Amino acid sequence: MNDSIFVGTDTDGNRQELLFKLANRHGLIAGATGTGKTVTLQILTEGFSKAGIPVFCADVKGDLSGLSQAGSETHKLHDKLIARATKIGLIGNDYASMIGDADGYSYEAMPTLFWDLYGKQGHPVRTTISEMGPTLLARLMELNETQEGILTIAFEVADDEEMLLLDMKDLRALLNYISDNKDSIGRKYGNVASQSVGAITRNLLKLERAGAEQFFGEPALVLENMMRVDEDGYGLVSILAADELVNSPMLYSTFLLWMLSELFEELPEVGNPDKPIMVFFFDEAHLLFDDAPKALVRKIEQVARLIRSKGVGIYFVTQNPMDIPDSVLGQLGNRIQHALRAYTPKEQKAVRAAASSFRENPAFDTEEVITDLGVGEALVSLLDSKGVPGVVGRTLVRPPASRLGPVEPAERKAIIESSPFAGVYEAFIDRESAYEILEVRTELAEKEEIEALEAEVKAKAKTKPQSTSKKKPARKSPARKSSGRRKKSVSDHAMHEAKLFARSVARQHGRKILRGLLGSMTRR
């Protein structure tokens, strides 16, 4: 097996290669629309897959689905692809007779899994409210600091009382419970304002209307299912259909951030492996940082820094390097910069910033070249064997082996149906959780209250004096007040019994929940 991915050849004839042992140092693929970012993402994905490295990528335009199909001699760009492969030395000049030759360039499909939060173009992807955690959920619902604090209290209550939060009805039931018992909960966890609980509930409704309700529930996605190789030793390529999802940018970015968080929490420390355990491509990366509070950006920076030691490489794909905060951008050692436009002062500033991030090449002016690159060309600077960024080279990027362009619906359907996970995630499961537990509590409390009232009525009927004389109704005696206390005592008893019942149910599911850097559940 090779120890690198061949990206392309620069104008000096140097091969630009991404070393597997440094691929977990993260990377950046940037450039204006239509300059070749998707093809670059495609060839990197192919290289990782062939090396037995599982890959996850979001397909915001549908083009990446072509990874599942081999390229074809009948494709309209076939001649151009062969000419490109010949020019950069992948195959010999007599390219017509070398299609399929192992010496360099041949068409090939990658083993692919299709996923979709909406369950339309791939296996459904779900997680639970508990696994998402309060930090990411607060961002998803665009809560302010006060509202996020109350949401955190809600999770604490659920954790302490061993109630699972699986779907949105669980969270809604818990919020109602907190609002109804705000005084007792406030004394233990902190002030709970009904107005803030109401605001969270309204944002929850907005989230449901955006389609997020389908994302929360069970069966929850098992990330290990994405981290596999096929029978030929190729890493599985998991493609998330995001053409519809990207229209809900907060859901899109929070979902991908949740995936990173889950990988960070689940994977063991491996130091610096010879090749990554998994590679994660984050397309439309600016959506991750748009309007993100500073505290969240710091946590993202921390996850990006620490997840390297788990053997995970993150590659941000965006139009402009300035979309990425400097604290994160500084961690991206492997950089591929396609053309940028410089028509406005803001764009000119972006070009200068991108040029200054490269190790200078004395052969050309980097800032000038960035605006002059053609489609399929890029400025490439990859880490060398010592971990030092290489001198930037104007590079002609290699052509992909898989299809350029999207799959047909019938092809996608066939891949989904033949997947090892066909039927695993499709059926929704609704097991006992916070909603059902709180329903039982309410029913028991109401039943005890009714029984207490009936007993009180019967007791009064027995003690009522038998008299035929007409008397004015007696005033309420102080003894009547004790009935209120007696009623409360019975209700408290019912709540206590319900609590014992709820805990007995919850104990069937396991353990005290611990949460990691981004508030999601840790795996212990």
Secondary structure as UniProt FT lines:
FT   STRAND          4..10
FT   TURN            11..12
FT   STRAND          15..19
FT   HELIX           20..25
FT   STRAND          27..30
FT   TURN            33..34
FT   HELIX           37..50
FT   TURN            51..52
FT   STRAND          55..59
FT   HELIX           63..68
FT   TURN            73..74
FT   TURN            76..77
FT   HELIX           78..87
FT   TURN            88..89
FT   HELIX           95..97
FT   TURN            99..100
FT   TURN            102..103
FT   STRAND          112..116
FT   TURN            117..118
FT   STRAND          123..124
FT   HELIX           129..140
FT   TURN            141..142
FT   HELIX           145..160
FT   TURN            161..162
FT   HELIX           168..180
FT   HELIX           182..189
FT   HELIX           194..209
FT   TURN            210..211
FT   HELIX           212..214
FT   HELIX           223..225
FT   TURN            231..232
FT   STRAND          237..241
FT   TURN            243..244
FT   HELIX           245..247
FT   HELIX           249..266
FT   STRAND          278..283
FT   HELIX           286..289
FT   TURN            290..291
FT   HELIX           294..306
FT   HELIX           307..310
FT   STRAND          312..318
FT   HELIX           321..323
FT   HELIX           326..329
FT   TURN            330..331
FT   STRAND          334..337
FT   HELIX           345..356
FT   TURN            362..363
FT   HELIX           366..370
FT   TURN            371..372
FT   TURN            375..376
FT   STRAND          377..381
FT   TURN            385..386
FT   STRAND          393..397
FT   HELIX           409..418
FT   TURN            420..424
FT   HELIX           434..463
FT   HELIX           479..506
FT   HELIX           507..509
FT   TURN            517..518
//
